[in-house]
Amino acid sequence: MPNTIQHYQYKKIEEHVLNLVESGVLQPGQRLPSLRKMATSTRVSVPTVAQAYAELESRGLLESRERSGFYVSLDYKRLPAPSLCPRAKPGQMDMSRPALLEAALKSCHSNVCDPMNRYYPDQSLLAGHCLGKILRSVILENPVRAASNVPPQGFIELRKQIALRCMNADLAVSPDEVVVTPGTMSGIAALLACITRPGDAVLIQSPAFILYLRVIETLGLRAIEIPSCPQNGIPVQHVADAIRDFDVKACLLIPNFHMDGSLTPDEAKRRIVKMLTDKNIPLLEDDVYGELYFGQERPSLFKTFDTTGLVATASSLTRTIAPGYRLGWLLPGRFKDQVLAYMAMTDSRPATPIQLALAEFLRKGEFEKHMKGLRAAMALSMARMQCEVGRRFPEGTQVSRPQGGFYLWVQMPSQVDSKDVFLRARDKGVVIFPGSLLSFSDTFKNCIRINCRGVWNDKIREALGVLGGIVTELAG
């Protein structure tokens, strides 16, 4: 137990120093507090601080000077965060680039040994062992119940626990308002199928998740994109412009920790909900990463400001704890009856044992315990990756500063084409997603998405080094 505690404490010191450097409080070449002073201010032992400093020195962030102490490395570059591109504006998305798209999806879902090619936590951070024990116990305790069917809406005990989790987002819902689904995307697909017809226009954010585009294309819909801002989330004015210029029938938006790392402020969420309510336009929000926040409080939802039932929320319980279990949930609002009819028709529901196990996982407090550790690991890993990008990428690079989620958004020098980066990196066994696939325009042509999985090791550092070398070469 003492070793575990010390390990945790030194990681906290490391995260503290990284935050000081990333925020600009500590500049390149500036001396850090002495070991004793840092130990006193953070209430840990001197050896613990020394371990954290030594680890950061081995990563190249700090350098030690004999009889002088530790300093922020002069090689460290604190990159600026990307802002909303001035050329970006609402417009209809062209979804006619199948070859490159299929290559990107195949790489992202392949078994290539790249530490960044998955959009969920590293296996070492999953709750598989704990959840597996609970699954075994619920089956053994009541095998008849575990083998029985549940209604399309889902297991009542699980819906009660999900309703309790919603309180953390300042949202009061009853279990009867919750619908259990096989995952976030299946819930979004069900909602879109129920509230739209072929040919309808659906408003989405760009950079856009490819699976959204696939669902929209399958349903015969048209995608109208509005650009997201890495620093401020969804621009209210762009939403207003889009619903003025296009006959929008539904909106599909991500308020918390979008692909570019953005978090939409509460006031913007409130204004967007009111604007769409006034036009009677349904809003579907994807909050799959809402629980993976790095701050002190869970961010609110669009649903928090909904008074008419026109906002529907889709999320996942398992993306951050055990992706293979595949279980999500919906708050479908006024579309509940339609969604339930659709799910009954498609027989779309998670297995009963999975629902039973996850209800118990939540009831016992294991979900929050798991998420607390995962949030800390992700925040630290994200900070390390930001620092490494600063060291490895050329001048002119900008990198997002996510307050939660899995993604690091990198804006490269303007002459660099993300398609070229993707293809060259793939040949070297490194997987990223090119921004040029995620917009109808060239707005994100020089941007890439890097997945952060909550760990830091030599493989990740080497992969970022390969990427940095490719980008540097292409930048000339």
N, C-alpha and C positions, 0 to 999 in steps of 0.2 A: 504493500500500500504506500509506504513512503516514496518509493521510486515513481509510482504513478502520479502522486501529488507533485513531486518535484518536476516531472516531465510536463505536467499541465502548466505549472507556474512559469517555467522557462519559455513555453510557447506563448503565454500571455505577455511576457516581457518582449519577446520577439515581435509580436503583433503590435505592441505599444510603440516600439521603435519604428517599425514600418509605417505606422500611421503618422508619426511625427515627420518622417522623411517625405511621405507621399503628400502630406498636407502643406509641406513647405516650411514647417516650423524649424526643421533641421535642414540646412542647405549643404550641398557638396563642399567638402573641406572643413566643415564645422565640427568642433569637438563635442562628443557626447558627454553626458554627466559621468563622473567617475563610477566605478563599480559600487563603492560604498554609498555614494549619494543616491544612485538609482535604486539600490537595495532598500535604503531608508524610505525613499518616497513611495516605493511600490510595496513595501512591507514584505519583502522576500529576502532570502539569504544572499550573501555576496557570491557564493559559488553558482547559484541559480542565474544571477545576472551575467556572470562570466561565461556560463554555458550558452546563454542567448547571444551575447556579443560574439563569441567564437563561431557560432553557427552562422550568424549574419556576415561575419568576415569570410567564412568559407564560401558563401554565396556571392561574394564580391560587392556587397552593399557597404560594408565597413572595412576600414583598414586600421591596423594597429601601428602605433609609432612608439619606439622604445622610450621608456621613462616619460611618456607624454599622454598615453591613453588611446582611446578609440575615436576615429573620425569618420564622417560620412565620406565614402569614396569619391574622389574627384572625377571618376569615370561615370558616376551616376547621373542620369538625365531624368529630371521630372518632366514628363511629357504633358502638354496641355490636353484637356478633354475636348472631344469633338463638339461642335455646336450645330444647330440646324443649318443645313446648306441653303444659302440665299436663293439658289435656283429651284429648290424643291417647291412643288405646288400640287394640289389635288389633280388627279387625272386617271384615265382608264388604263388598266394594266394589260400589257401584251404578254400572253402566256404561250409563246410559240418558240421556245428554245429547249425542246425535249432532249436533245443529245447530251448537252452539257449538264442539264438538270439530272438526267438519269445517272451520269457519271458521278456527279456530286453525291447524290443519294446513295448510290452503290458504295462509294468510299466511306460515307458516314455510317453505314450499317454493316460494313464488312468486318471481318475478324482481324483486320490489320493490327499489328502490335504497336499501336500508337496510343500514348496515354491521354490524348485529348479528343478521341474520336467517338465519344459517347456523350449524351446530353442528360446524364444522371450521375450520382456520386460514384466514386471509386468503390469497388467491391468491399474494401476494408472498412468503408463508412456506412454500409447498409445494415439494416436491422434483421437480416435473414435468420440469424441464430435464435434471437429472442422470439421473432414472429413464428418461426418454425416450431418452437416448443409450445407456443400458445395454440397453433393450428392442430398439433398432435393431441393436445389435452382436450380441446373442444370436440374433436372427433371421437376420442375415447370415452369422454364423459356422456355424450348423447349421440351415438352413431345413427339412430333413427332420424333425429332432427337434422343432423348434418347431411343426410342423404335425401332429405325432402326438398321440395321446391319452395320458393318464396314468391310473393306477388311481384309484378313488374316494378313496383315502386321501391322495393328493397326491404331488407330485414329491419324491423322496427327499432331494435336496440342499437343498431348501427346508425340509423337516421337520428336517433336521440343524441348520440355522441357527436355527430357532425353538426347538429344544431347548437350544441354547447361550444364547439370550436368556433362557430361563426360569431359568438359573442366577443371574441378577441378582435374582431374587425368592426366592433360597434354595431353589430347587426343582430337584431332579435328576430329569430325565425322559429317556427314550430317544426317538429319532426314531420308533420304532414306536408310541409312545403318542400321537403327534401326528396330527391329521386336519386337512387343509386345507379351508377352506370359502369360499363366495363372500362372506362377511361375517359379522359378529358375530350379527346377528339371524337369519340363515339357520341358523347353528349352534344358537342357542337354540331356534328353532322345531323343528329336527330332534330335539334332545334332549327337548323337551316332548312331541313326538309319539310318541317311543319309550317314555317312562317313565310317561305318564299315559293316562287314558281319559276320555271325555266325562263331565262331572259331578264330576270330581275337584277338590279344593281345592288351590290353589297359593298359597304365601305369598310376597308381594312387599313391597318397601319403598314407603312413600309419603313425599314426593311421588313418584308412579309415572310412569315413561316411558310415553307414550301407545302406542308400538309394542308394548310388553309387553302392554298391555290388548287391543290388536287381535289379537295372536297368541293370547292366552288365550281371547278371545271366539270366534275362528275355530275353535279346537280344542274348543269347548264346555266349557271349564273354568270354575271359580269362583275369583275373586281374593280372597284374604284379605290385608289390608294391615296392616303394622306401621309406625308412624311412625319416620322417621330423625331423628337429632339432628344439627344442623349442626356442633356442636362435638365430638361423640363418636361419630358414626356409628350403627351398628345397636345398639339397646339389647338386651342379652342377656336381660333379664327379659321384654321384650315378645315375644321369640321363644319363650321358655318358656311364656308365657301363651297364645300363639296355638296352639302344638302341643298344649297341654293342652285348650283349649276347642273346637278344630276338628279334624276328621279330615284333616289336611294330608298330601298325597301327595308333594309336592315343594316346594322353596324356590327362588326366583329372587332373588338378592341382589347388590348392588353394594358390595364392601368398600372400594374405593378411589375417592374423588372422585365421590361420588354427585351428583345434581342440586343438592343443597343445599350442595355443596362439602365434605362430610364425609369423614373418613378413619377407618375403624374400627380401633382399636388391636389389636395382635397378640394380647394376652391375651383380648380379646373374640372374635376370630376363632377362637382355639383352643377356647374354651368352647362357642361355637356349633357348631363341627364335632363336638365330642364329644357334645353334647346331641342333635344330629340323628342321629349315628351310633348312639347308644344306642336311638333310636326307629326306626332303619333307614329314615330319610327322606332321599332324594337331595337334594343341594344343588347347584344350578346357579349359578355365579358369573359375572358379566359384568365383565371387567377391561379394557374397551375403552380406558380412560384411564390404566391403571396405569403406562404409560411416560412419561406427561406429568406428572411430579412436579416440584415446585419446590425441594425440599430436596436433600440430598446423596445419598440412597439411595432406590432403588426400593422401594416398600412391598411387603410380603409378600402372599400370596394365601391364601384359604381352603384351597386345594389344598396349600399348604405344610404344613398340619397334618393332612392326610388320610392315614390308614394303611390304609383298607379299599377305596379306589376308589369311594367313594360320592359324592365331590365331583367335579364336572365343570366345567372352566373354558372360557369362550368369550372370544375377544378378536379384535382386528383389527390387521393390519400397515399398512393403508393409510389409516385414518381421519386420521392426523396427517401423512402424507407426500404422498398423492395419492388423495383419496377416489374419484375416477372409476375407479381400477383395481380397486376392490372385491375385497379378499382378506382373509379372516380365518382363524382356526385354533381348533381344539378340543383339549382334553385330556379325552376323554370317560370316562376311568376304566373302570369295569366295564361301561359301556354302549357300548363301542367297536363291538362286532359289530353291535348293533342300529342304531347310527348309520350305519355303513358300508352296511348293507343298505338303510336308508331313503334315503341319498344316491345309491346305485346305482339305486334304483327311480325317484327323481325326477331323475336325471341332473344332480345339483347339484354342480358343481365349477367352479373358475375356469379360464379359458383357459390352455393350456400356455405360450404366450409370456409371459404375466403372471407365472406361477409361476417360470419360468426367470429372468426379469429381477429379481424380488424376491429370489430366492436369491442372485444375484450382487450386488445392492444391499447385502444383509446381509453377505455374505462379504467385501466390500471395505471394510467399516466405514463405509459411507455412511449407514446408518440411524442409528447412534449420533452421528455428526457432525451430521446434520440435527437430531436430537432435542435435542442440547445447545444449539444456537442457538434452537430453538423453545421450549424450556423457559424460557430467559432472556427471550425476547420475551413469552411468555404471562404470566410472573410480573410483569414490568414493566407490561404492559398492564392486568392485573388490579388492580394497586395503583393505577394512574391512575384506573381506573373507580371503585374504592372511594372514592377521594378526591373524585371528581366527584359521586358520589351523596351524599356528606357535604355538599357545597356546595349541591346543587340540591334535595334532598328535604327535607320538613318535619320538625319535631321529632316524635319517636316512631318514626322509621324505624330499622331495624336491618339490617345487611348482613353476609353471610357473609365469612369470611376463608379461602378455599380454599387448600389446600396443593398443589393440582394440578388438572388438568382444564380444562374450557371454561366453566363456569357460575358466575355470580354470583347468589346467592339473596337477594332483598330482601324483608324483612318490613315492610310499611307500617303506618301507624296503624290501629288496629282498625276504624275506621268506613269504611275505604276498601275497596271491592269490586274484586278484581282483574279481574273480567269487564268492569267499566266502564272500567278503565284500558286493557285490551286493545283494546276497541272504539274508544275515543277516540284512542288512540295509532295504531291501524291507519289511521284516517281521516286522520292526519297523516303517514303513510308510515313509521311506526316500529313495529317488530315485537318483541313480547315474548310470553312464554307465561304465561297466568293460572294461578295456583296452585289456584284453585277447581275446575279440571278434573282435578286430579291426586290427589284423595282422595275417598273416599265421604262424608266429613263436611265440616264447614266449617273444619277445622283450618287449612287454607292459603288460606282465602278472601281474606285480605289480603296474600298473598304473590305475587311475580312472579319469573320466571326470566329473566335477561338473559344472552345469549350473548356471551362474550369471544372475539375472534378473533386476538388477538396483535398488534394494531396500535393506534395512537392517532393520531387526526387530528381536524380540525375537524368532520367529519361525525358522528363518534362523540360528541364533546362537545356538539354541537347536539342530537343525538338524546336524550342523557341530560338535557339542558336541557328538551326537550319533555316527557319523562316526568316530570321533577321538577315542572314546572308543572302537569301534569294531576293528579298525586298531591296537590300542595299545594292545588289547587282542590277536589278531592274531600274532602280532610281538613277543609276548612272553616276 
